Amino acid sequence: MLVAFRNDNRDSKNKMFVEDNFQYAQRQLKAMLQDTKNNTTSFPRSINEAGKLVSTDMYDWTSGFFPGSLWYAYEYTKDTTLKTAATKWTEGLAPLQYFTRHHDLGFMMYCSYGNAYRLTGNKSYRDILVQSAKSLSTRFSPVTGSIKSWNSFKTWHDNKTYNFPVIIDNMMNLELLFFASKITGDTSFRHIAVTHALTAMKNQVRPDFSTFHVVCYDTITGAVTGRETAQGYADNSTWSRGQAWGIYGFTMTYRETKDPRFLETAQKMADWYLSQAELPKDKVPYWDFNTMEAGYVPGIKSYAKKVTVKYRDASAAAITASALFELSTYTGRNAKTYYKAAVQMLESLTGPAYKALPGTNGNFLLKHSVGSIPHNSEIDVPLVYADYYLLEALMRYNRLLEGKNIMSN
């Protein structure tokens, strides 16, 4: 608990801050529901150059975030219209429980069905989550000690193809496996999750606790065959959202295991993030911590001109804020620093620089996120997962203000 961090003279103001932002989210989400025309097979992701909503089918890695946002908004506001919509959008993802083509099933199913089960206790949702964990487990290799992220990965610099790439984002999908293990008593899910996390801690986290985006493995020997980037500035740079995924993922893994190695990794990754000279004062990072710095060469020369602008990534800040709220509850070392940084990130993200005016921005909450500059995709636009983690961070902040366990309903 963070009672010692609270200031009773400010509690009322802080609670109103949370209230105001959830009321805003409630209005924006309802407007977005109107834009979708209740087509629950087309999931909001971003906007196009004309400012119009861009959606995807269920097989896109982002499909679980919109229903997840609806569940968080319902949880706070108790607006039954949002609950009805969250239920429909979540249940539209049911076929994905058998999906095995990439690793993002945790994002797709735990952000949607995980929140749905947490808030409703619906047994059918639990069963779908367990089957989803079984599907995700099929991508685990005991040889590499990892869950395979993509089916293959082609490098920028020499057009080399790797057949077992693992991305730092994959740490986020382990929560689904931990859930399935707890709910079924089947320890195989937990074994896969812990093994993957230990492998990532060994091979994906650098000695200074920054991170590689992609680590590739030999499928026969399990040896590391490459350390690359796909969405960052350079192979040896630190992609800001990748660092955020890592902080969040190792914090969650510590929650589920109580293994101090994971806590230390999460702490030191957070310390690295917060100590960077390139981190702006508002703590919303640029899309990569090393953009245009000496010693970091972009992998694709054709996109070099695009990175003369140091775009911010609000999604990285939202993910990190949510992670830091949780991390602050597990440690005395730097706990107050993590808490204050998370609050500052929330205040920045909900200020005029990043928070969209009502009815604008395709009805997304946050402006100024970056999907992938190297792929010339989703540059300086809203992204559905930025909104999801903003709402999660607000919910966690609210629980701490009320003196509750951060993971409680």
N, C-alpha and C positions, 0 to 999 in steps of 0.2 A: 504494500500500500504506500501511497505517497502523501499521506496526511501531513507530514512534516513540510511538504513543499507548498501546501495550500496556504492562502492568505484569506482569512474569512472576510476581510474588508473588500476583497475583490471577487469573492465567489459569486455574488449576485451578478456582477458585470460579466464574468466569464461564462456563467450559465446563459445569460442573455445572448452572448456572442454565439454560443452553440445553437440556441433557439432560433436566432435570426438566420443563421446559415442553413439550418434544416428547413425552415419555412421557405427560403429562397430555392433550395433544392426541390422541395415539394412542387413549387410552381413550375420550375424548369422541366422536371420530369413529366409532369402532366402535359405540358406543352409538347414535349417530345413524343409522348404517347399519341397525341393527336396527329403529329407529323407522320408517324408510322402507319396511321390508318388501321391500327390493331393487326397489322400483318406480322404475326408472331413467328414467321419463318425467315424474317429479315431483320438482323440484329444491328442496332446502331453502333458505329465505330468512330466516325469522324465527319468532316465536311469537305466538300470540293472547293474549287477556286471561286465558285459563285456563292459560296456560303451555304449550300444546300446539304442536307443530311446524306451521308454515305453509310450504307449498311452492308452487311455480309450475310452469308448463309451460316448455318450452325457449325460447319466444319472449320471455320476460321478460329484461330486461337483466342480471339477476344469475345466470343459469343456469350460467355457466362457473366460478363461484367455488367451489362445493362440490367438483367434480372437481379443480379446481386445488389446493384444500386437501388433498385426498387425495394428490395427487402430491407436495406438499411434505412431508407427514408420512411418506410412503413413502421419499422421498429421504433423509431423516435417519435414520429407524428401520430401513430395509430390510425392513420387515414386508410380506411378499408378499401377505397378505390385503388390505392397503391398496392395493397395486399392482393386484390383480385388480379391486377395486372401482373404482379410479380409471380403469382401462381401460374398464370397462363404462359408467360414467357419462359419460366423455368421448365414447365412440363413439356414445352416444345423441344427441349433438348434431350428428352428421354432416349432417343435412338443412340446418342453418343456413349451410352454406358458400354457399348460394344466396340467403340472406336479404338483403333490401335495404330493409326498411321503416323502419329507424332506424339511428343511427350506432354503436350499442353493440356491434357485431360484434367489435371488438377485445377488450372485456371477455369476451364470450361464448365466443370461439374461441381467443384467445391465452392466456388464463388456464388454459384446459383443454388444447386441442391443442398450444399452444405449450410448456407444461411437459411434455406427453406426448412430443412430438418431441425436446425437449432431453434427456430421460432415456432414451428408447428408440431414437431414430434411425429409427423406423418411417417408411419412405418414403411410405406412404399418408397419414400424418398431415401430412407436409410438403405433399403435393399438396392436401389439404383446406385447409390454411392459405393456400396461394397462391390457391385459388379464393375463399376468404373475403375476401382482400385485393382481389380483382377486384370482388366484390360491394360491399364498402365504398367502393371508388373510384367507383362509379356515383353516389354522393351528393355528389361534388365538383363545384363550379362554378368555372370559371376567371374568371367575372365577379366573384364575391365573394371569390375566393381562399380558399374555405373548404369544408369538408365540412358539409353540412346535418345538424344534429342531429335535431330533430324535424320532422315534416311541417308543423306550424304551432304557433303559441304565442299564447295569449290572455292579455292582461295583467290584473292584479288591479284596477288603479285606474280604468281607463276602458274596460275590456272590448274593447280594440283587438286585432285579430288580425294577427300577423306571419306571413309565408309562408316566411321563410328565417332561422330562429333557430339560433344556434350557442352551445352551452354550454361552459364551461371544462372540464367533464368530458371533452370530445372530445379533449383533448390526450392522454389515456391510450390512445386507440384508434390513434394513429399508430404505435405499436410494431409492430403487425401489418403495416403498410405497409413499414416499414423492413426487417422480416424478409423479406417477399416480394421486395423489391428485391435484397437480398443473395443470396438463394437462387436467384433466377432470372436475375439480371443485367439485369432490366428496370428502367430508371431512372424510368419513369413513376410507379411507386409512391412512390419517394423524392421525386420532384418534388412530388407531391400533399402528402405529409407535411410537407416543408419549407415549402411555400407556406402551408399551413394554420397552421403554427406561427408563421411570420412575421406573418401576418394577426392571429392571436390576440395576439401580443406587442404589436402596434400598437394594437389596438382593445379587447382584453379586459383588459389590465393597466393599472391606473391609474398616474399619475406617481409615487405613493408606493409602488408595487409591491404594493398590494392588488389585488383582482380583482372585476370584474363577473361575475355568474353567467351571464347571457344577453345576447348582442349580436345584434341583428337587422339584416338587410341588405336593400337593394333589389335584386331579382333582375335588373333592367334596367341599373342604373348601378353596382351594387356598393357604393353609399354606405351608411353606417351610418344606420339609421332609428330605432333605440332601444337603450337599455342598461337592462336590467331584471333582476329576480330572479324565480325560481320557487320555490326552496326556502329562500332566505335571509329575513332579517327585513325588509329594505327594499331598494329599488332601489340605493341608495347605500351599503348596508352590505356587510360582507364575511362571506359564508357560510363557515364554517370548513372544511367538507369541500371546497368549491370552491377555497379557497386551497391545500389539501393536494393536490388534483388538479393544480393548476398547478405547484407545486413539483416534484412527481414528474414531470409531463409534460415540463417544460422541462429537467429534469436528464437524463431519458432521451433527449430530442432532442439535447442536447449530446453524450451518449455516441455517438449514431449519426452525428453530423455534425462534431463537434469545432469547431463555429462558436462563437466566444467570446461572441457576442451572446446565445445561449441559456444559456450558463453564467452570464453576468452577471445575466440575468433570474431564473434559478433561485436564485442566491445572494441577490439583493435581495428576492425573495419570501420566502425562508427567514428572512432578517434581519427583515423586517417581522413575520412570524409570531412569532418568538421574542422580539421587543422589545415586544410589546403589553402594556400594563398590565393588560388584561383576561384575559391568559393565566394560568391558575392555576399555583401553584407546582409542581404535579405534571406540568405541561405537557400535560394533557389538556384541550382547549379546550371552551368552551361552544359550542353549535351554531352561533352567529353571534357574531362579535366585537363587534357593536354593539347587541346586544339591549337595548332599553329606554333607550338613550342619547339625549340631546337631539340633535335634528337628523336622527333616523332614524325615519321613520314607517312602521309596518307597512302593507303594501299592502291587506290585508283586515282591516277593523276587527272582523269577527266572530271572528277568532282572537286578538285582542289579549289576552284574559284568559289564554290558554294560555301566553303568553310572560312571565307574571309569575314563572314558575319558569325559572331559567336552567339548562336541561338541558345536561349534558355530551354530547359526541359522541366516543365511544371510536374510532369508525371513522376520524375525521379524524386522531386521534393515531397510529393504526396505519399509515395511509397515509403520513403525514409522517415517522414514524420510519424506515420503509423507504426513503423518498426521501433522508433526511438521511444515512443510512449510505452510500448511493452518492455523494451530493454531496460528502461529506467526503473522498472519494478523488480528486476532480478539482481541488482547489484548496488552496493554502496559506492563503489569506485565510479566516479563520474556520473552517478545516477542523476544528480540535480542538473548537470550539464546537458545530459540527454533530454531530460524533461523540458528544460527551458528552450533548447534548440527546436524541439518538436512544436512547442507552442509558437515560437517565432515563425517557423515554417508555415504553420496554419494561418497565422495572422497575415503573413505575406501573401499566401495563396488566395486568401479571401479578401484581400485589398484590391483597389482599383486596377493595379497593374496586371492581375491575372484572372480575376473574377469577372465573368461576362455580365454585361447589362441584361436585365430580363428581356426575353424574347429575341436575343441575338445569339450569334455563335452556334447556330443550329440547335439552340436550347441546351447545349452542353454547359457545364458549370465553369470549367477552367479554360483559359486561353493559353497559348504559348507552350505547347508540348512538341516533341520531336519523335517521329517514328524511326526513320532510318535515312539519314542524309546520304550515306554511301549508295543507297538504292534510289535516291531522289524521291523518297516517299514520305508523305505526311510531315512536311517541314513547317514548323511554326503554326500548328493547328490544334484544335481540341482533340483529345483522345479519350475514349470511353473508360479506359483503365485509370487515367488520371482522376476522373470523377469518382470512380469506385473507391480508390484508396484515400481520396479526400474525405469521403463520407465515413469510411472506416476509421480514419484518424479522428474525425470529429466525435464519433461514437465512443472511441477509446478515451478521448479527452473528457467527455462527459461522465463516463464511469469513474474516472479518477477524481473528478471534481466532487462526485457523490460519495467518494470513499469506498467504491466497490472494486471487486476483482475485475481486472481489465477484460477478462474473457467471459464474464457473466452475461446472462441475457438481460 
